[in-house]
Amino acid sequence: MQFRGNIYATKGVKTMKNVYDITPQQAPPQKKKRVAAYARVSSGKDAMLHSLKAQIDYYQEYINCNPEWTFTGIYADEAKNGTKDSREQFQLPWRIAEPGKSI
């Protein structure tokens, strides 16, 4: 076998070298997840309201620090009884997420 530029000659047959493109493919951009938080305190006392504010601040910062998430809001209830049916803000994200609805 003799090498002549880009062509090999083998027993009278000329063949071209195979060239493969190994350029890395860029992954398509991922759609950001829409993220919200729910905060709650069980009493309307000043100490509890401070706790509610602390929860809201924490979750807002936590969500905003993740580059793969889009912050969509905070849902918060205060001084409500423990049943989920009576917590309006707890139910709101599920009603909004129903088909055909958007925040």
N, C-alpha and C positions, 0 to 999 in steps of 0.2 A: 504494500500500500504506500502510495506517495502522496504527500500533502502539496497541493498547489493552491495557495490562497484560501478561499472558502470552499474549495471543491476537493474531495478525496477521489483518487482514482484507484479502483480495485479491480484487477483482472479485466480491464477494458471498460468498466462501467463507472460513469461519473455520477456522484450523488452529492446533494447539498447537505450542509450541516443543519440540524434542527435547532431552531432558535425559539426559546421559551420566554415569554414576558412574565417576569416575577415581581412586577410592580405591586406593592401591597395595596389591597382594596380598602377604601375608607368605608367604615360602617355607616349606615344611614343614621341621621340624628334621631335620638330617642325623644319621644314626646314627654314633656315634664308631667309628673303626677300632680294633680290638684289636691292639696292637703289642707284640712281644717282641724281645729282642736275644740274640745269641749271641756269647760271648767265649771266647778260647782262647789258651793259651800252650803252647809245645812243650817246656818243661822245668819241673821242680819246684824249681828253684833259687829262693832268696829274691828275687832281683832280678826274676825272671819272675813270681813270685806277686804282687809289688808291681804289676807291669804288668797282671796279670789284675784286681786290685782297681781299678786306675785305669780299665780298660776298662769294668768293671761300673758304677762310679760315673758315668762319662761318659754311657753309654747310658741309664742310669736317669734322669739329669737331662734329657738330650736328649728322651727320650720324654715325660716328665712336663711339659715346658715347652710342648708342643703341645696346645692346647685341643681339637683335633679327634681326639686319640688317647686311648685308655685303656691304661695300662701293664698288661701281663699277666705279666711276669716276665723273668728273665734266665736263659739256659741257658749254662753254662760248663764247659769241659773243661780239664784241666791235665795236662801231662806224658804225652800220648798220642802214638802214632805218627800219621803224616799221613793215613792212609786214613779216609775219612768213615764207613765201616762200623764202625770200632772206636770212634768217638766217640759215646758214648751220648747225651749232652746235645744233640749236633748232630741226631740222629735223632728225639729226643723230640717236638719241635713238630709234625713231620709225622705221627707216630703219633696225637697228640692231635687233630690237625685232620681225621682221618678222619671220614667221615659217622657221625653218631650219638654222637660223643665231644665232650666240652667240658672246658675248663680249669677 
